[in-house]
């Protein structure tokens, strides 16, 4: 049953992973300031639960990555979604907010919208990168979409989908003025040596493809800069194991520091970065670090992505700038020699460095908005809450 008192709304939310849990917790805090008596129900992690969410199911149930992993857990996921929809239709919340997890949430949203329950999706899927036609389905699923980047609204406008740019939460987690010396002290890195960070990716498939060419590129760079030190954050034990194998093969003569996690501090401590395409490119920009972006995909994945791509760039700093600000090396172009040459240019060309850093400073300001307050404003309007 819909809550009779709009000052005590029932707000349903579903987040599927840690980044969504952070967004959801912050949004709950903002909504609570407007509706102190609101009830929050759905699926969320520890942060959302600490903020007041009644989580009906463990968030880990949704945190399944990769095609084959999803297939393996498909029966449980479909059963969970069916049960969730049944309970939501019974309760009839005042609004449903799906936070990311598009494959799961859009089906929930579409069903609820058909039953006249307002729905909002927080974090638009990357229609700006590929498969823009998904917007036709999104229009049937939601009453509004909250997006993180300023270049996204025009895509939704073309399909008459209500949209609000709210800024990116990462912009608040990164300092406007990075403290390189402090980060080096904390990580026990040399204070005076030139340091290049290597970010081979967060998924094992990315690390498998990128770590060898990155270390081969590092060996070429060290010929020109024998004092150069290299630092690699390892996202978990399995990643560290694979990186250590590459270091044994290609990095014997190099000064390489492996650091468990702490990727933000690694970025703060370094002078420049070789980075695999993805959110990490935005993190490099927010930390104001000159970079070269590289990526190698499975040939079939690359063929599909290339056919469906809607932008000429893969790196977020370039997409935000609307131009080729940072060198991108894709597939065969991402050879050790090409990566090394591009990195050597980034190191030696002070004009190029300053041009990148100035653009990154501008991007940081562009994305640093009060996301939760802007999101709460839009939700209030789209859900018809008083």
N, C-alpha and C positions, 0 to 999 in steps of 0.2 A: 504493500500500500504506500502511495506517495505521502510524504510527510505533509500534514495540514499547515504547519507553521513554517513559512519560508525563512524565518530566523533560526529554525532548527532543522536545516535540510539534512537529508541522508545523501551522502556523496560517496559513490562507488569508484574505486581506483584499482587498476591492475598494472603492476610493473613486473618485468620479467628478468631483470638482471641488476647488478650493483649500480650501474650508472643511473638507471631508472629509479632505483630506491633513493638515491641522493636527490634527484629532481622531485620525486614524490614527497619526500619528507619536508623539503623546503616549501613546496606548494601547500601542503597541509598547514604549515605554520602560518602562511599568508591568509589562507581561507579561514583559519581559526580566529584571526584578528577581526574578520568581518562577521563570522558566525560562531561565537564562542560555544554555542550549544549544538553545533553540527555533529553528526555521527558519520564516521569514516569506516567503510567496509570494503572488502575485496581481497586482493593478493598483493603483498609487499614484503620487503625484507626488514632487517632489524631497525634501520633508520626510520622507515615509515611507521613501524609498529611502536617505536619509542615516541613518535610524534602523535600517536593516538589512533592508528589504523587497527581495526579488527581484521587480521589476516585469516581468511577462511581456509587457505591451503598454503603450504610452504612455497616460497618464491622459487626455490631450487627446482621445483617440478617443471618450471617453464624455461630454465636456463640450459637449454640444449642447443649446442652449436653444431653446424655442419649438416649436410644433406643426409648422410648415412646414419648419424646419431639421431636425427629427427625421425627417420624411418623406424629405427629400433624402438623408439619410445612413442611411436605415433598412436597406438591404441590407448595408452594412458593419457596422453595429451588430449585426444579427442573426447575421452570419457570425462576428464577434468573440465574441459570447456563446456561440454553439454550440461554437466552438473552446475557449473557456475552460472550459465545462462538461465537454467531453470530457477535457481535461487534468486537471481536478480529480477527475473520477471515476476516472481512471487512477491518480492519486497518492493519493487518499483521505486528505485532511488530517484532523487530529483535530477541527478546528472551522473553520467558514467564518464570517467576520464581514463582512456587507455594510454599508458606511458610507454612509448616505443613498442617493442615486440609486435611488429605489424602483422605478421602471419597469424598470430593468436588473436590479437586485439581487434583487428578489423572485422573478423567474423562476429565477435561478440557485439561490437558497435553496430554493425548492420542489422543484426537481429533486434537489438534494443530499439534502434531508430524506427524500425518497422512497427514496433509496439508503442511508438510515440514517447519514448524516453530520450531526452536530450543526450547527445554523445559528443565528446571532444577528444581529439587525438593530440597528444603532446610528443613532439619530435617527429617532424614529417619524414617519411622514408625518402631515400635519396633519388627522387624522381628527376632532380636536376642533373644527375649523373647518367642514369639510364632508365629505360622503360617508363617514359612519361605517360603512356596510355593507362598506367595504373590509376591515374587521377580520376578516370571515369568510375572505377569501383569505389575509390575513396569518397567521391561525392555521394554515393548511395549509402555510405557507412557512417558519416559523421556530420555534425552541425557546425564544426569548425576545427581548424588545425593550428596548433601552436608550433612555430618553426624557429630554428636556432640561428639561421643565417639570413642576412639582408637580401641576398639574391634569390631567395625562395618564393616570396609572395607572388611575383608575376606568373609563375607556373600555375598556382592555384587560382589566380584571378582569371586566367584563360578559361577555366572550367567553372567559374562562378562559385567557388568554394570559399566560404568565409575563412580568413587566415590572419594571423597576427605574429609578427616577428618580435620575439621576446629576448633575444640575445643568447649567448652561449655560456653555460655554467662554468666552463673551464676558464673563461676570462677572469673570473673572480678568484680562482685558485692559483693563478700565476702572478708573481709580482710585476708591477709596471717597470721597476728598476731592478733587474736581477743582481744578486750579490755573488759574483763569481768566486771571490777569495774565501768567503764564508763557506760556500758549498764545497770548495776544494778541501778546506780544513776538516769539515765534517766527514768527507769521504776518504780522507787521508791521501789525497792526490797532491802531486808537486805543485807548489804555488806559482812558479815562474815558467814552467815548460809550456810550449804550445800543446793544446789537447784537442783531439778530434773525437767526437762521440760517434758510435756506430749503433744505429737502431734497426736491427734486421727484421722487426715485425713482432707481433704479439701471438700469432698463430704458428703452430709447428710447421705447417705447409710453407708459410712465408720464410721462416728461419731456415728451413731445408734448402730453399731455392736461393736465398740472398746471402747467407753468412760466408760462403766460400768466395764468391766474387768480391764481397766487401773486404775480406782480409787480404785477398790478392791485390786489390786496389791499395790497401793500406801499405803493403810492402813496396809498391811502386812509389807512393807518396814519400815514404821514409828515405828513398834514395835522394830526393831533393831536400827533405827536411829530416836529417838524422836525429834531431832532438825531439821529434814529434812523439807524443804519447797518445795511446788510444784507450778509450774506456767504453765498455759494453755493459748495459744493464740487462740482467737475465730475468725474464718474467717468472720462471719457475725452474725446478730442478731438472726437468726433462730438457728444457731449452738450454740450460747451462751445460748439460752433458754434450749436446750437439755442438754448442759453441766451442767448448773445450777441445772437441775432436778437430774442428776447423783450425783452432789456434795451434794445435800440434802439427798439423799439415802445412799451414801457410804462415804462421806467425812466430816461428821460433826466434827470429832475430829482432822482433818488434817489442816495444814496451807496451804491453797490453794489460789493462786492469779489468777484471770481471767483477761486477757488483750485483748482488742479488737485489732485484727490484729497484726501488729508489730512482726510477727513470727521470722524475722531475728534477731531483738534485743533480743527476748526471748532466742533464741539459743546462742547468744553471752553472755548472762547473766548467763546461767546455767552451771552446772558441768557435767551433763550427761542427756541422753534423752531416753524416751520410745516413739517409733515412728512407725506409720503405713506405710507400704510399699508404695513406690511412689517416686516422685521427692524430697519429704521432706527428704528422706534418704541421697540423695546427698547433700542437704543443711546442714544437720548435719555433714557430712564428711568435707565439705568445711569450716565449722566453728570449725573443729577439736574436736568434742564432742563425747566421747565414747557413745555407744548406744546399744539398743536391738530393733530389728525389729519384728513387729507382724502384722498379717492380718487375718481377717475372711471374706470370700466371701459367697455369696449365694451358696448353695450346687451345683446347676446346673452350675453356672458360674465357680466354682472351678473344677468341673468334666471336663468341656470343656477345661479350661485353662491347666489342668494337662495333658490331652490327646495331646494338641497341643504345649506344652512348648518345647522350644529348649535349655533351660539352667537349671541347677540344682538349681540356686539361684533366689530369688525375689528381693533382695536389691541391688541397684546400687553399693554401696561400695564393696560388695562381688563379683559382676560381674566384676568390674574394677580390683579388686585384683586377680581374678581368683582362689579364695579359700574362705573357710569359716572364714572370718575375724571377722564378726559380727554375733551374735546368731540370728537365724530366727525362729520364732514360727508361724506356719500356722494352720488355722482351729482349731481343738480340742486341739492342742498343745498350742494355745494362751489362756491358762487358767490364772486366776489371780495368782495362786500359781507359775506356770511356769514363768510367766512374772516377778513376784517379785523375784524369786530365781535367774533368769538370771541377773536382775538389781543389786541385792545384790552382785553378783560376779563381775560385772563391777565396782561397787563402791569400793569393798574391795581389788581386785587383781590389784596391781599397775603395774605388768608386762603386764597384759592384756590391761590395759588402755594405757600404753606407746606404745604397739604394734599397737593398733588401731590408735592412734594419729600420729605415724610415717608414717603409710600407708596413712592416710588422707592427710598429708602434701605432700607426693609424688603424690597423685592423683590430688591435687590442681595444682601443677606445670604442670602435664601432660595435664590438661584441659585448662590451661590459655594461650591460643594462640591468635593471632590477627585474630579472626574469620572472620570479615568483609573483611579484605584485602585478606585472603586466599580464601574466597568465591568469591570475585571479580576476582581473578586470574583464578579460575576454570571456572567461567561463561564466561569470555573473551575467554578462550580456546574452551570450548564446543560450544559456540554460534558462533564462528568464527568472533568475533569482532576484529578489528585491534587495 
